[in-house]
Amino acid sequence: MTFTIAATVDEALAALAAGARPVAGGSDLVVGARHGKSPLPTDLVAIDRIDGLRTIEQTDAGLRVGALVSHATLMTDAAVVGGYTGLADAAALVGSPATRHVGTLGGNVMNASPAMDTGAPLLVLEATAELRSVDGTREVPVGELWTGPGRTVATADELCTALVIPTRPDRSGSAYVRLEYRRAMEIAVVGAAASVVLDDDGSIGSLVVALSAVAPTIVSVDVSSLTGRVVDDALLSEVADLASERATPISDLRASDRYRRHTVGVMARRAVEAAARRARGEHITVPVNRAFGIGATA
Ligand SMILES: Cc1cc2nc3c(=O)[nH]c(=O)nc-3n(C[C@H](O)[C@H](O)[C@H](O)COP(=O)(O)OP(=O)(O)OC[C@H]3O[C@@H](n4cnc5c(N)ncnc54)[C@H](O)[C@@H]3O)c2cc1C
């Protein structure tokens, strides 16, 4: 077994090319190994000291969020909260304060759990993952990144260096809502994210909805038929129906497939409502779950 500590991206890429697996916060990889989910890889490269992967910057392509940015930073960063609020909603729900401080965006995305909280907001915000290896860099839209539980299109020698989220237009808003049975140390029973852009007359110019924990990967819902309508009760009911129809959940000890299919519709409806209110300029505190009173009382 080898354990390397990389100080630069190039050192990390060299270790990956030699067969090592990256570990960032370790809150999936190490915790999973301790719980017997899968053994620790024989060769590991720690990437958590590469400061260049910890920055959030505005670029011509949009907001570039380094793979090592923690959930604790995401939920409070002014640019994320101001323009990409659904991502902040998701980060604010992850685990506990300790989990949010060690857990990273890159680790969440590359772990590829269908229940990951940042996946659905990244999908509705049309983010791309920046993947680097010693051979070069490529950009992969997150909708094409995840191929199954724990699986991505990234090759073993590729490091996710950042997630890039296109700049949002005026009159846009996003939100992420999840069903949870308690307020900490929880993963989503089901979750939904929405991104809304309103036209000048207040009708929907663009609407994107994505779901977590109801399929082998994060999935988007085809809501294109709703463009041009106003966000009212009738529309929100249609969103709920479309989301429930799209879901193909499993039953496990936390919920039956039937319960998940129903509740993901409820979450999708609330996500669209919150995103539309934000698009109209209303302030809804991060995370929407707390603002809407979802989850057990504190
Ligand atoms: C108590 C607890 C509660 C949790 N609650 C939640 C929750 O509510 N919601 C949620 O979504 N998650 C939750 N998690 C899971 C975990 O905290 C998050 O997924 C976290 O973001 C993982 O980040 P990390 O840096 O710790 O990843 P790591 O464990 O370091 O890595 C995870 C995987 O991604 C790979 N990887 C890491 N970084 C990169 C990179 N830059 N490029 C390529 N591959 C990489 C690793 O090789 C590994 O396979 C919880 C975990 C715990 C222990």
PDBQT file of the ligand as one rigid body, heavy atoms in Angstrom, charges set to zero:
ROOT
HETATM    1  C1  LIG A 301     -21.886  11.237   8.268  1.00  0.00    +0.000 C 
HETATM    2  C2  LIG A 301     -21.950  11.509   6.794  1.00  0.00    +0.000 A 
HETATM    3  C3  LIG A 301     -23.032  12.187   6.292  1.00  0.00    +0.000 A 
HETATM    4  C4  LIG A 301     -23.114  12.457   4.913  1.00  0.00    +0.000 A 
HETATM    5  N1  LIG A 301     -24.199  13.151   4.451  1.00  0.00    +0.000 NA
HETATM    6  C5  LIG A 301     -24.285  13.407   3.136  1.00  0.00    +0.000 A 
HETATM    7  C6  LIG A 301     -25.412  14.139   2.622  1.00  0.00    +0.000 A 
HETATM    8  O1  LIG A 301     -26.310  14.564   3.363  1.00  0.00    +0.000 OA
HETATM    9  N2  LIG A 301     -25.456  14.369   1.283  1.00  0.00    +0.000 N 
HETATM   10  C7  LIG A 301     -24.471  13.942   0.437  1.00  0.00    +0.000 A 
HETATM   11  O2  LIG A 301     -24.567  14.181  -0.765  1.00  0.00    +0.000 OA
HETATM   12  N3  LIG A 301     -23.396  13.259   0.900  1.00  0.00    +0.000 NA
HETATM   13  C8  LIG A 301     -23.279  12.982   2.210  1.00  0.00    +0.000 A 
HETATM   14  N4  LIG A 301     -22.198  12.295   2.684  1.00  0.00    +0.000 N 
HETATM   15  C9  LIG A 301     -21.188  11.816   1.748  1.00  0.00    +0.000 C 
HETATM   16  C10 LIG A 301     -19.916  12.704   1.624  1.00  0.00    +0.000 C 
HETATM   17  O3  LIG A 301     -19.701  13.496   2.759  1.00  0.00    +0.000 OA
HETATM   18  C11 LIG A 301     -19.990  13.630   0.400  1.00  0.00    +0.000 C 
HETATM   19  O4  LIG A 301     -20.251  12.880  -0.764  1.00  0.00    +0.000 OA
HETATM   20  C12 LIG A 301     -18.693  14.433   0.210  1.00  0.00    +0.000 C 
HETATM   21  O5  LIG A 301     -18.922  15.524  -0.634  1.00  0.00    +0.000 OA
HETATM   22  C13 LIG A 301     -17.562  13.579  -0.346  1.00  0.00    +0.000 C 
HETATM   23  O6  LIG A 301     -16.428  14.419  -0.511  1.00  0.00    +0.000 OA
HETATM   24  P1  LIG A 301     -14.995  13.940  -0.027  1.00  0.00    +0.000 P 
HETATM   25  O7  LIG A 301     -14.051  15.012  -0.404  1.00  0.00    +0.000 OA
HETATM   26  O8  LIG A 301     -15.016  13.538   1.398  1.00  0.00    +0.000 OA
HETATM   27  O9  LIG A 301     -14.805  12.650  -0.970  1.00  0.00    +0.000 OA
HETATM   28  P2  LIG A 301     -13.783  11.426  -0.796  1.00  0.00    +0.000 P 
HETATM   29  O10 LIG A 301     -14.326  10.459   0.186  1.00  0.00    +0.000 OA
HETATM   30  O11 LIG A 301     -12.395  11.916  -0.596  1.00  0.00    +0.000 OA
HETATM   31  O12 LIG A 301     -13.878  10.796  -2.271  1.00  0.00    +0.000 OA
HETATM   32  C14 LIG A 301     -15.083  10.225  -2.750  1.00  0.00    +0.000 C 
HETATM   33  C15 LIG A 301     -14.823   9.536  -4.091  1.00  0.00    +0.000 C 
HETATM   34  O13 LIG A 301     -14.524  10.484  -5.101  1.00  0.00    +0.000 OA
HETATM   35  C16 LIG A 301     -13.182  10.311  -5.594  1.00  0.00    +0.000 C 
HETATM   36  N5  LIG A 301     -12.652  11.662  -5.701  1.00  0.00    +0.000 N 
HETATM   37  C17 LIG A 301     -12.584  12.594  -4.711  1.00  0.00    +0.000 A 
HETATM   38  N6  LIG A 301     -12.152  13.758  -5.213  1.00  0.00    +0.000 NA
HETATM   39  C18 LIG A 301     -11.921  13.548  -6.532  1.00  0.00    +0.000 A 
HETATM   40  C19 LIG A 301     -11.469  14.382  -7.599  1.00  0.00    +0.000 A 
HETATM   41  N7  LIG A 301     -11.182  15.668  -7.399  1.00  0.00    +0.000 N 
HETATM   42  N8  LIG A 301     -11.356  13.839  -8.822  1.00  0.00    +0.000 NA
HETATM   43  C20 LIG A 301     -11.647  12.520  -9.038  1.00  0.00    +0.000 A 
HETATM   44  N9  LIG A 301     -12.108  11.702  -8.081  1.00  0.00    +0.000 NA
HETATM   45  C21 LIG A 301     -12.237  12.211  -6.838  1.00  0.00    +0.000 A 
HETATM   46  C22 LIG A 301     -12.480   9.419  -4.587  1.00  0.00    +0.000 C 
HETATM   47  O14 LIG A 301     -11.465   8.627  -5.187  1.00  0.00    +0.000 OA
HETATM   48  C23 LIG A 301     -13.641   8.576  -4.076  1.00  0.00    +0.000 C 
HETATM   49  O15 LIG A 301     -13.925   7.549  -4.981  1.00  0.00    +0.000 OA
HETATM   50  C24 LIG A 301     -22.086  12.015   4.047  1.00  0.00    +0.000 A 
HETATM   51  C25 LIG A 301     -20.982  11.332   4.582  1.00  0.00    +0.000 A 
HETATM   52  C26 LIG A 301     -20.906  11.084   5.930  1.00  0.00    +0.000 A 
HETATM   53  C27 LIG A 301     -19.706  10.359   6.477  1.00  0.00    +0.000 C 
ENDROOT
TORSDOF 0
